[in-house]
């Protein structure tokens, strides 16, 4: 839940969508009503937070891919000597 709000902010900034302010207390209270009613009520928030996650993680995965690719190719070339 700690990471929900920063990624929600990213999603809102990218789409220009401004949803009603949601507090941590309201989020917990909504889930206390039950999982399905909470998901139904918070769907728009989840979509924007998921978009934020995707946009934030895509560059990280690209960096990790190229770093690990270089590291593995260096290791394999050293073992072939």
BADO-459695 format. One record per atom (N, C-alpha, C): residue number from 1; residue in one letter; atom name; x, y, z. Coordinates in nm, 4 decimals, always signed. Layout:
+-----+------+------+----------+----------+----------+
| seq | type | atom |       c1 |       c2 |       c3 |
+-----+------+------+----------+----------+----------+
| NUM |    A |   CA |        X |        Y |        Z |
...
+-----+------+------+----------+----------+----------+
END
This chain:
+-----+------+------+----------+----------+----------+
| seq | type | atom |       c1 |       c2 |       c3 |
+-----+------+------+----------+----------+----------+
|   1 |    X |    N |  +0.0817 |  -0.1183 |  +0.0000 |
|   1 |    X |   CA |  +0.0000 |  +0.0000 |  +0.0000 |
|   1 |    X |    C |  +0.0867 |  +0.1255 |  +0.0000 |
|   2 |    X |    N |  +0.2065 |  +0.1159 |  +0.0555 |
|   2 |    X |   CA |  +0.2966 |  +0.2304 |  +0.0602 |
|   2 |    X |    C |  +0.3319 |  +0.2766 |  -0.0805 |
|   3 |    X |    N |  +0.3500 |  +0.1833 |  -0.1724 |
|   3 |    X |   CA |  +0.3877 |  +0.2187 |  -0.3088 |
|   3 |    X |    C |  +0.2683 |  +0.2531 |  -0.3971 |
|   4 |    X |    N |  +0.1484 |  +0.2394 |  -0.3471 |
|   4 |    X |   CA |  +0.0290 |  +0.2682 |  -0.4260 |
|   4 |    X |    C |  +0.0196 |  +0.4166 |  -0.4603 |
|   5 |    X |    N |  +0.0404 |  +0.5025 |  -0.3627 |
|   5 |    X |   CA |  +0.0173 |  +0.6451 |  -0.3817 |
|   5 |    X |    C |  +0.1173 |  +0.7125 |  -0.4750 |
|   6 |    X |    N |  +0.2481 |  +0.6833 |  -0.4669 |
|   6 |    X |   CA |  +0.3394 |  +0.7457 |  -0.5641 |
|   6 |    X |    C |  +0.3090 |  +0.7063 |  -0.7081 |
|   7 |    X |    N |  +0.2754 |  +0.5812 |  -0.7314 |
|   7 |    X |   CA |  +0.2462 |  +0.5368 |  -0.8670 |
|   7 |    X |    C |  +0.1104 |  +0.5882 |  -0.9144 |
|   8 |    X |    N |  +0.0179 |  +0.6080 |  -0.8226 |
|   8 |    X |   CA |  -0.1092 |  +0.6712 |  -0.8568 |
|   8 |    X |    C |  -0.0835 |  +0.8144 |  -0.9035 |
|   9 |    X |    N |  +0.0064 |  +0.8837 |  -0.8372 |
|   9 |    X |   CA |  +0.0413 |  +1.0207 |  -0.8757 |
|   9 |    X |    C |  +0.1039 |  +1.0241 |  -1.0144 |
|  10 |    X |    N |  +0.1905 |  +0.9275 |  -1.0438 |
|  10 |    X |   CA |  +0.2520 |  +0.9201 |  -1.1774 |
|  10 |    X |    C |  +0.1443 |  +0.8965 |  -1.2828 |
|  11 |    X |    N |  +0.0547 |  +0.8034 |  -1.2570 |
|  11 |    X |   CA |  -0.0532 |  +0.7742 |  -1.3508 |
|  11 |    X |    C |  -0.1434 |  +0.8938 |  -1.3740 |
|  12 |    X |    N |  -0.1737 |  +0.9672 |  -1.2674 |
|  12 |    X |   CA |  -0.2563 |  +1.0867 |  -1.2823 |
|  12 |    X |    C |  -0.1843 |  +1.1935 |  -1.3633 |
|  13 |    X |    N |  -0.0546 |  +1.2093 |  -1.3403 |
|  13 |    X |   CA |  +0.0223 |  +1.3123 |  -1.4106 |
|  13 |    X |    C |  +0.0323 |  +1.2818 |  -1.5599 |
|  14 |    X |    N |  +0.0527 |  +1.1558 |  -1.5930 |
|  14 |    X |   CA |  +0.0688 |  +1.1179 |  -1.7337 |
|  14 |    X |    C |  -0.0625 |  +1.1315 |  -1.8108 |
|  15 |    X |    N |  -0.1716 |  +1.0868 |  -1.7507 |
|  15 |    X |   CA |  -0.2996 |  +1.0898 |  -1.8215 |
|  15 |    X |    C |  -0.3714 |  +1.2234 |  -1.8098 |
|  16 |    X |    N |  -0.3330 |  +1.3035 |  -1.7122 |
|  16 |    X |   CA |  -0.4043 |  +1.4289 |  -1.6899 |
|  16 |    X |    C |  -0.5349 |  +1.4078 |  -1.6158 |
|  17 |    X |    N |  -0.5601 |  +1.2840 |  -1.5749 |
|  17 |    X |   CA |  -0.6793 |  +1.2505 |  -1.4971 |
|  17 |    X |    C |  -0.6573 |  +1.2939 |  -1.3535 |
|  18 |    X |    N |  -0.7541 |  +1.3585 |  -1.2964 |
|  18 |    X |   CA |  -0.7443 |  +1.3970 |  -1.1566 |
|  18 |    X |    C |  -0.8625 |  +1.3364 |  -1.0826 |
|  19 |    X |    N |  -0.8360 |  +1.2290 |  -1.0117 |
|  19 |    X |   CA |  -0.9413 |  +1.1633 |  -0.9344 |
|  19 |    X |    C |  -0.9537 |  +1.2306 |  -0.7986 |
|  20 |    X |    N |  -1.0643 |  +1.2049 |  -0.7325 |
|  20 |    X |   CA |  -1.0816 |  +1.2593 |  -0.5979 |
|  20 |    X |    C |  -0.9677 |  +1.2130 |  -0.5096 |
|  21 |    X |    N |  -0.9235 |  +1.3007 |  -0.4220 |
|  21 |    X |   CA |  -0.8151 |  +1.2664 |  -0.3296 |
|  21 |    X |    C |  -0.8575 |  +1.1478 |  -0.2444 |
|  22 |    X |    N |  -0.7707 |  +1.0500 |  -0.2341 |
|  22 |    X |   CA |  -0.8005 |  +0.9320 |  -0.1533 |
|  22 |    X |    C |  -0.6928 |  +0.9216 |  -0.0456 |
|  23 |    X |    N |  -0.7351 |  +0.9049 |  +0.0773 |
|  23 |    X |   CA |  -0.6406 |  +0.8932 |  +0.1872 |
|  23 |    X |    C |  -0.6174 |  +0.7459 |  +0.2191 |
|  24 |    X |    N |  -0.5136 |  +0.7218 |  +0.2954 |
|  24 |    X |   CA |  -0.4846 |  +0.5842 |  +0.3352 |
|  24 |    X |    C |  -0.5983 |  +0.5292 |  +0.4208 |
|  25 |    X |    N |  -0.6568 |  +0.6146 |  +0.5031 |
|  25 |    X |   CA |  -0.7677 |  +0.5715 |  +0.5886 |
|  25 |    X |    C |  -0.8878 |  +0.5299 |  +0.5049 |
|  26 |    X |    N |  -0.9209 |  +0.6097 |  +0.4032 |
|  26 |    X |   CA |  -1.0348 |  +0.5756 |  +0.3166 |
|  26 |    X |    C |  -1.0072 |  +0.4467 |  +0.2405 |
|  27 |    X |    N |  -0.8829 |  +0.4280 |  +0.1979 |
|  27 |    X |   CA |  -0.8471 |  +0.3063 |  +0.1264 |
|  27 |    X |    C |  -0.8672 |  +0.1835 |  +0.2147 |
|  28 |    X |    N |  -0.8220 |  +0.1913 |  +0.3390 |
|  28 |    X |   CA |  -0.8378 |  +0.0794 |  +0.4332 |
|  28 |    X |    C |  -0.9850 |  +0.0572 |  +0.4658 |
|  29 |    X |    N |  -1.0594 |  +0.1641 |  +0.4847 |
|  29 |    X |   CA |  -1.2028 |  +0.1509 |  +0.5147 |
|  29 |    X |    C |  -1.2768 |  +0.0851 |  +0.3990 |
|  30 |    X |    N |  -1.2384 |  +0.1189 |  +0.2779 |
|  30 |    X |   CA |  -1.3024 |  +0.0604 |  +0.1607 |
|  30 |    X |    C |  -1.2772 |  -0.0893 |  +0.1557 |
|  31 |    X |    N |  -1.1550 |  -0.1323 |  +0.1860 |
|  31 |    X |   CA |  -1.1238 |  -0.2750 |  +0.1861 |
|  31 |    X |    C |  -1.1897 |  -0.3474 |  +0.3032 |
|  32 |    X |    N |  -1.2206 |  -0.2767 |  +0.4109 |
|  32 |    X |   CA |  -1.2912 |  -0.3391 |  +0.5227 |
|  32 |    X |    C |  -1.4343 |  -0.3763 |  +0.4857 |
|  33 |    X |    N |  -1.4888 |  -0.3136 |  +0.3823 |
|  33 |    X |   CA |  -1.6235 |  -0.3475 |  +0.3356 |
|  33 |    X |    C |  -1.6261 |  -0.4821 |  +0.2646 |
|  34 |    X |    N |  -1.5115 |  -0.5264 |  +0.2190 |
|  34 |    X |   CA |  -1.5007 |  -0.6512 |  +0.1445 |
|  34 |    X |    C |  -1.4141 |  -0.6295 |  +0.0222 |
|  35 |    X |    N |  -1.3544 |  -0.7364 |  -0.0259 |
|  35 |    X |   CA |  -1.2601 |  -0.7245 |  -0.1364 |
|  35 |    X |    C |  -1.3274 |  -0.6822 |  -0.2670 |
|  36 |    X |    N |  -1.4346 |  -0.7517 |  -0.3055 |
|  36 |    X |   CA |  -1.5001 |  -0.7207 |  -0.4334 |
|  36 |    X |    C |  -1.5623 |  -0.5816 |  -0.4371 |
|  37 |    X |    N |  -1.6328 |  -0.5387 |  -0.3326 |
|  37 |    X |   CA |  -1.6837 |  -0.4008 |  -0.3358 |
|  37 |    X |    C |  -1.5701 |  -0.2976 |  -0.3411 |
|  38 |    X |    N |  -1.4597 |  -0.3269 |  -0.2749 |
|  38 |    X |   CA |  -1.3458 |  -0.2350 |  -0.2764 |
|  38 |    X |    C |  -1.2853 |  -0.2268 |  -0.4156 |
|  39 |    X |    N |  -1.2678 |  -0.3400 |  -0.4792 |
|  39 |    X |   CA |  -1.2116 |  -0.3412 |  -0.6149 |
|  39 |    X |    C |  -1.3042 |  -0.2662 |  -0.7102 |
|  40 |    X |    N |  -1.4331 |  -0.2885 |  -0.6940 |
|  40 |    X |   CA |  -1.5309 |  -0.2215 |  -0.7799 |
|  40 |    X |    C |  -1.5259 |  -0.0702 |  -0.7614 |
|  41 |    X |    N |  -1.5118 |  -0.0248 |  -0.6386 |
|  41 |    X |   CA |  -1.5112 |  +0.1183 |  -0.6109 |
|  41 |    X |    C |  -1.3788 |  +0.1848 |  -0.6486 |
|  42 |    X |    N |  -1.2699 |  +0.1097 |  -0.6400 |
|  42 |    X |   CA |  -1.1379 |  +0.1681 |  -0.6601 |
|  42 |    X |    C |  -1.0742 |  +0.1329 |  -0.7951 |
|  43 |    X |    N |  -1.1512 |  +0.0839 |  -0.8892 |
|  43 |    X |   CA |  -1.0975 |  +0.0392 |  -1.0181 |
|  43 |    X |    C |  -1.0194 |  +0.1483 |  -1.0895 |
|  44 |    X |    N |  -1.0728 |  +0.2680 |  -1.0949 |
|  44 |    X |   CA |  -1.0032 |  +0.3770 |  -1.1647 |
|  44 |    X |    C |  -0.8686 |  +0.4083 |  -1.0991 |
|  45 |    X |    N |  -0.8650 |  +0.4032 |  -0.9665 |
|  45 |    X |   CA |  -0.7402 |  +0.4276 |  -0.8951 |
|  45 |    X |    C |  -0.6381 |  +0.3190 |  -0.9284 |
|  46 |    X |    N |  -0.6842 |  +0.1931 |  -0.9326 |
|  46 |    X |   CA |  -0.5939 |  +0.0818 |  -0.9642 |
|  46 |    X |    C |  -0.5390 |  +0.0920 |  -1.1053 |
|  47 |    X |    N |  -0.6222 |  +0.1338 |  -1.1990 |
|  47 |    X |   CA |  -0.5779 |  +0.1464 |  -1.3376 |
|  47 |    X |    C |  -0.4693 |  +0.2529 |  -1.3485 |
|  48 |    X |    N |  -0.4898 |  +0.3666 |  -1.2853 |
|  48 |    X |   CA |  -0.3890 |  +0.4731 |  -1.2907 |
|  48 |    X |    C |  -0.2604 |  +0.4331 |  -1.2185 |
|  49 |    X |    N |  -0.2737 |  +0.3639 |  -1.1055 |
|  49 |    X |   CA |  -0.1545 |  +0.3189 |  -1.0335 |
|  49 |    X |    C |  -0.0789 |  +0.2140 |  -1.1151 |
|  50 |    X |    N |  -0.1509 |  +0.1270 |  -1.1845 |
|  50 |    X |   CA |  -0.0862 |  +0.0263 |  -1.2697 |
|  50 |    X |    C |  -0.0127 |  +0.0921 |  -1.3854 |
|  51 |    X |    N |  -0.0722 |  +0.1949 |  -1.4414 |
|  51 |    X |   CA |  -0.0044 |  +0.2707 |  -1.5467 |
|  51 |    X |    C |  +0.1232 |  +0.3340 |  -1.4927 |
|  52 |    X |    N |  +0.1163 |  +0.3880 |  -1.3730 |
|  52 |    X |   CA |  +0.2355 |  +0.4450 |  -1.3091 |
|  52 |    X |    C |  +0.3439 |  +0.3412 |  -1.2883 |
|  53 |    X |    N |  +0.3060 |  +0.2215 |  -1.2418 |
|  53 |    X |   CA |  +0.4002 |  +0.1113 |  -1.2244 |
|  53 |    X |    C |  +0.4673 |  +0.0775 |  -1.3570 |
|  54 |    X |    N |  +0.3878 |  +0.0645 |  -1.4613 |
|  54 |    X |   CA |  +0.4402 |  +0.0275 |  -1.5924 |
|  54 |    X |    C |  +0.5387 |  +0.1311 |  -1.6435 |
|  55 |    X |    N |  +0.5028 |  +0.2562 |  -1.6321 |
|  55 |    X |   CA |  +0.5898 |  +0.3622 |  -1.6820 |
|  55 |    X |    C |  +0.7186 |  +0.3745 |  -1.6005 |
|  56 |    X |    N |  +0.7111 |  +0.3469 |  -1.4727 |
|  56 |    X |   CA |  +0.8298 |  +0.3571 |  -1.3886 |
|  56 |    X |    C |  +0.9214 |  +0.2353 |  -1.4034 |
|  57 |    X |    N |  +0.8640 |  +0.1190 |  -1.4251 |
|  57 |    X |   CA |  +0.9440 |  -0.0029 |  -1.4303 |
|  57 |    X |    C |  +1.0027 |  -0.0329 |  -1.5675 |
|  58 |    X |    N |  +0.9436 |  +0.0199 |  -1.6737 |
|  58 |    X |   CA |  +0.9948 |  -0.0072 |  -1.8081 |
|  58 |    X |    C |  +1.1406 |  +0.0364 |  -1.8242 |
|  59 |    X |    N |  +1.1785 |  +0.1571 |  -1.7853 |
|  59 |    X |   CA |  +1.3206 |  +0.1943 |  -1.7970 |
|  59 |    X |    C |  +1.4109 |  +0.1101 |  -1.7061 |
|  60 |    X |    N |  +1.3611 |  +0.0750 |  -1.5894 |
|  60 |    X |   CA |  +1.4406 |  -0.0075 |  -1.4978 |
|  60 |    X |    C |  +1.4687 |  -0.1442 |  -1.5583 |
|  61 |    X |    N |  +1.3687 |  -0.2059 |  -1.6186 |
|  61 |    X |   CA |  +1.3886 |  -0.3354 |  -1.6828 |
|  61 |    X |    C |  +1.4854 |  -0.3252 |  -1.7998 |
|  62 |    X |    N |  +1.4789 |  -0.2180 |  -1.8749 |
|  62 |    X |   CA |  +1.5711 |  -0.1991 |  -1.9874 |
|  62 |    X |    C |  +1.7144 |  -0.1870 |  -1.9365 |
|  63 |    X |    N |  +1.7349 |  -0.1104 |  -1.8319 |
|  63 |    X |   CA |  +1.8689 |  -0.0951 |  -1.7737 |
|  63 |    X |    C |  +1.9197 |  -0.2284 |  -1.7210 |
|  64 |    X |    N |  +1.8350 |  -0.3003 |  -1.6491 |
|  64 |    X |   CA |  +1.8751 |  -0.4316 |  -1.5966 |
|  64 |    X |    C |  +1.9075 |  -0.5294 |  -1.7090 |
|  65 |    X |    N |  +1.8289 |  -0.5275 |  -1.8150 |
|  65 |    X |   CA |  +1.8516 |  -0.6179 |  -1.9270 |
|  65 |    X |    C |  +1.9900 |  -0.5954 |  -1.9876 |
|  66 |    X |    N |  +2.0213 |  -0.4703 |  -2.0205 |
|  66 |    X |   CA |  +2.1487 |  -0.4424 |  -2.0846 |
|  66 |    X |    C |  +2.2673 |  -0.4629 |  -1.9898 |
|  67 |    X |    N |  +2.2499 |  -0.4313 |  -1.8617 |
|  67 |    X |   CA |  +2.3570 |  -0.4532 |  -1.7649 |
|  67 |    X |    C |  +2.3840 |  -0.6020 |  -1.7467 |
|  68 |    X |    N |  +2.2783 |  -0.6809 |  -1.7309 |
|  68 |    X |   CA |  +2.2965 |  -0.8248 |  -1.7137 |
|  68 |    X |    C |  +2.3474 |  -0.8906 |  -1.8415 |
|  69 |    X |    N |  +2.3024 |  -0.8433 |  -1.9559 |
|  69 |    X |   CA |  +2.3496 |  -0.8977 |  -2.0833 |
|  69 |    X |    C |  +2.5003 |  -0.8757 |  -2.0971 |
|  70 |    X |    N |  +2.5452 |  -0.7573 |  -2.0626 |
|  70 |    X |   CA |  +2.6882 |  -0.7269 |  -2.0698 |
|  70 |    X |    C |  +2.7676 |  -0.8110 |  -1.9685 |
|  71 |    X |    N |  +2.7145 |  -0.8208 |  -1.8474 |
|  71 |    X |   CA |  +2.7821 |  -0.8986 |  -1.7432 |
|  71 |    X |    C |  +2.7922 |  -1.0458 |  -1.7822 |
|  72 |    X |    N |  +2.6848 |  -1.1027 |  -1.8331 |
|  72 |    X |   CA |  +2.6848 |  -1.2443 |  -1.8710 |
|  72 |    X |    C |  +2.7765 |  -1.2692 |  -1.9899 |
|  73 |    X |    N |  +2.7721 |  -1.1805 |  -2.0879 |
|  73 |    X |   CA |  +2.8607 |  -1.1999 |  -2.2043 |
|  73 |    X |    C |  +3.0071 |  -1.1859 |  -2.1634 |
|  74 |    X |    N |  +3.0375 |  -1.0968 |  -2.0707 |
|  74 |    X |   CA |  +3.1757 |  -1.0839 |  -2.0220 |
|  74 |    X |    C |  +3.2177 |  -1.2100 |  -1.9478 |
|  75 |    X |    N |  +3.1296 |  -1.2608 |  -1.8636 |
|  75 |    X |   CA |  +3.1598 |  -1.3851 |  -1.7899 |
|  75 |    X |    C |  +3.1808 |  -1.5020 |  -1.8842 |
|  76 |    X |    N |  +3.0978 |  -1.5149 |  -1.9862 |
|  76 |    X |   CA |  +3.1096 |  -1.6266 |  -2.0786 |
|  76 |    X |    C |  +3.2378 |  -1.6155 |  -2.1617 |
|  77 |    X |    N |  +3.2768 |  -1.4948 |  -2.1969 |
|  77 |    X |   CA |  +3.3996 |  -1.4789 |  -2.2757 |
|  77 |    X |    C |  +3.5235 |  -1.5094 |  -2.1908 |
|  78 |    X |    N |  +3.5158 |  -1.4846 |  -2.0612 |
|  78 |    X |   CA |  +3.6285 |  -1.5162 |  -1.9726 |
|  78 |    X |    C |  +3.6423 |  -1.6652 |  -1.9504 |
|  79 |    X |    N |  +3.5320 |  -1.7376 |  -1.9502 |
|  79 |    X |   CA |  +3.5391 |  -1.8816 |  -1.9274 |
|  79 |    X |    C |  +3.5834 |  -1.9559 |  -2.0533 |
|  80 |    X |    N |  +3.5716 |  -1.8965 |  -2.1700 |
|  80 |    X |   CA |  +3.6117 |  -1.9609 |  -2.2954 |
|  80 |    X |    C |  +3.7596 |  -1.9456 |  -2.3241 |
|  81 |    X |    N |  +3.8291 |  -1.8686 |  -2.2442 |
|  81 |    X |   CA |  +3.9732 |  -1.8476 |  -2.2689 |
|  81 |    X |    C |  +4.0543 |  -1.9683 |  -2.2294 |
+-----+------+------+----------+----------+----------+
END
